[in-house]
Amino acid sequence: MIALPLPPARPRPVLFVIFAVAYAAGIFVLSSLPGSSLPQHGRLTSWLYNLAHAPLFCGLALCVGCALVVPLRADATTLSPRGVLACAVLCFAYALFDEFHQSFVSARSPDVLDLVTDLAGIGAGIVWLRRGLDGSRVRTALRVGAFVAMAASSAWLATRPFDVGVGA
């Protein structure tokens, strides 16, 4: 039996790395906007602003995931389990940094529920990247739907006024 040489591994596209860094910089710029510059039109608008964290961080996970894709064969690529872990850790670290950064911005503050919404977006992005592996679009849609529901719930909770009962 003659062993055929394997095709050379394709290098990670530098373009994806550049795009991921540029995307993260865009999130940083948006996080740098003072809270007073954002229009305040009630709870629904506030909920939509909080909910926007999910697709924003889903996009970040897609960009980072594409930069980490490892070729399996010449005609297919997917994110390896190590790539999934690396993508999740990098995106979560950036979400933590983003919330920390907001503590230095006028009229903005870090919020755990914003972080939960960020994580929902990251999870949806990673599931979206891995969807080709299990072959079931219904299962993938249900998984992404679970992250969307988590994002909507945490964004809604972030807009609720919490009365701690002090002086009540």
C-alpha positions in Angstrom: 0.0 0.0 0.0 1.4 3.4 -1.0 0.8 6.3 1.4 -0.3 9.4 -0.3 1.1 12.7 1.0 -1.4 14.8 2.9 -2.2 18.2 1.5 -0.5 20.9 3.5 -2.5 22.4 6.3 -4.0 25.7 5.3 -2.8 28.5 7.5 -5.3 30.5 9.6 -6.5 33.3 7.5 -4.9 36.4 8.9 -7.9 38.4 7.6 -10.1 36.6 10.2 -7.7 37.5 13.0 -7.6 41.2 11.8 -11.4 41.2 11.5 -11.8 39.8 15.1 -9.5 42.4 16.5 -11.3 45.2 14.6 -14.7 43.8 15.8 -13.5 43.9 19.4 -12.3 47.4 18.9 -15.7 48.4 17.6 -17.3 46.9 20.8 -14.8 49.0 22.8 -15.8 52.1 21.0 -19.5 51.4 21.6 -18.8 50.8 25.3 -17.0 54.1 25.5 -20.1 56.1 24.8 -21.3 57.9 27.9 -24.6 56.6 29.2 -26.0 60.1 29.0 -25.5 60.2 25.2 -27.8 57.2 24.8 -31.5 58.1 24.3 -33.7 57.1 27.2 -37.2 56.2 26.1 -38.4 53.9 28.7 -38.2 50.2 29.7 -38.7 48.8 26.2 -35.8 50.8 24.7 -33.6 50.0 27.7 -34.4 46.3 27.2 -33.5 46.5 23.5 -30.2 48.2 24.4 -29.4 45.4 26.9 -30.6 42.7 24.4 -28.2 44.1 21.8 -25.3 42.7 23.8 -26.3 39.2 22.6 -26.0 39.6 18.9 -22.9 41.8 19.4 -21.1 39.1 21.3 -22.5 36.4 19.0 -20.7 38.3 16.2 -17.5 38.4 18.3 -17.7 34.6 18.9 -18.2 34.1 15.1 -15.2 36.3 14.3 -12.9 34.7 16.9 -14.2 31.2 16.0 -13.4 31.8 12.3 -9.9 32.9 13.3 -9.5 29.6 15.2 -10.9 27.2 12.7 -8.7 24.2 12.1 -8.9 22.5 8.7 -10.0 18.9 8.9 -9.8 18.1 5.2 -9.5 20.0 2.0 -13.3 20.4 1.6 -14.5 21.0 5.2 -13.5 23.0 8.1 -14.9 23.2 11.6 -14.1 24.5 15.0 -12.3 21.8 17.0 -13.1 21.2 20.7 -10.0 23.0 21.7 -11.0 25.8 19.3 -14.4 26.0 21.0 -12.8 26.2 24.4 -10.3 28.9 23.2 -13.1 30.9 21.6 -15.3 30.7 24.7 -12.4 31.7 27.0 -11.3 34.6 24.8 -14.8 35.9 24.3 -15.7 35.6 28.0 -12.4 37.4 28.9 -13.3 40.2 26.5 -16.8 40.4 28.0 -15.3 40.8 31.5 -13.0 43.4 30.2 -15.9 45.2 28.5 -17.9 45.4 31.7 -14.8 46.5 33.7 -14.1 49.2 31.1 -17.7 50.5 31.5 -17.0 51.3 35.1 -14.7 54.1 33.9 -17.2 55.6 31.4 -19.5 58.4 32.5 -23.0 57.4 33.4 -22.2 53.7 32.7 -21.6 50.8 35.1 -20.7 47.2 34.9 -23.6 44.8 35.3 -23.7 41.0 35.9 -26.8 40.7 33.8 -25.1 42.4 30.9 -22.4 39.8 31.2 -25.0 37.0 31.2 -26.5 38.5 28.0 -23.0 38.6 26.5 -22.5 34.9 27.4 -25.8 34.0 25.8 -24.5 35.7 22.6 -21.2 33.9 22.8 -22.9 30.6 23.3 -25.2 31.1 20.3 -22.2 32.0 18.2 -20.3 28.9 19.1 -23.3 26.7 18.5 -23.8 28.4 15.2 -20.1 27.6 14.2 -20.4 24.0 15.3 -23.9 23.4 13.7 -22.5 21.3 10.8 -21.2 18.6 13.1 -24.3 17.1 14.5 -26.2 17.2 11.2 -29.5 18.3 12.8 -30.7 21.8 12.0 -33.6 21.4 14.4 -31.3 20.6 17.3 -29.1 23.5 16.4 -32.1 25.8 16.2 -33.3 24.7 19.6 -29.8 25.3 21.1 -29.5 28.7 19.6 -33.1 29.4 20.7 -32.2 28.5 24.2 -29.4 31.1 24.1 -31.7 33.7 22.6 -34.2 33.1 25.4 -31.4 33.4 28.0 -30.3 36.7 26.4 -33.9 38.1 26.4 -34.5 37.1 30.0 -31.2 38.6 31.3 -31.7 41.8 29.3 -35.3 42.1 30.7 -34.0 41.5 34.2 -31.3 44.2 33.7 -34.0 46.8 33.0 -36.1 45.9 36.1 -35.8 48.3 39.0 -34.8 46.3 42.0 -36.2 47.7 45.3 -34.1 46.4 48.1 -36.5 47.8 50.7 -34.1 50.3 52.3 -36.2 53.0 54.0 -39.4 51.5 52.7 
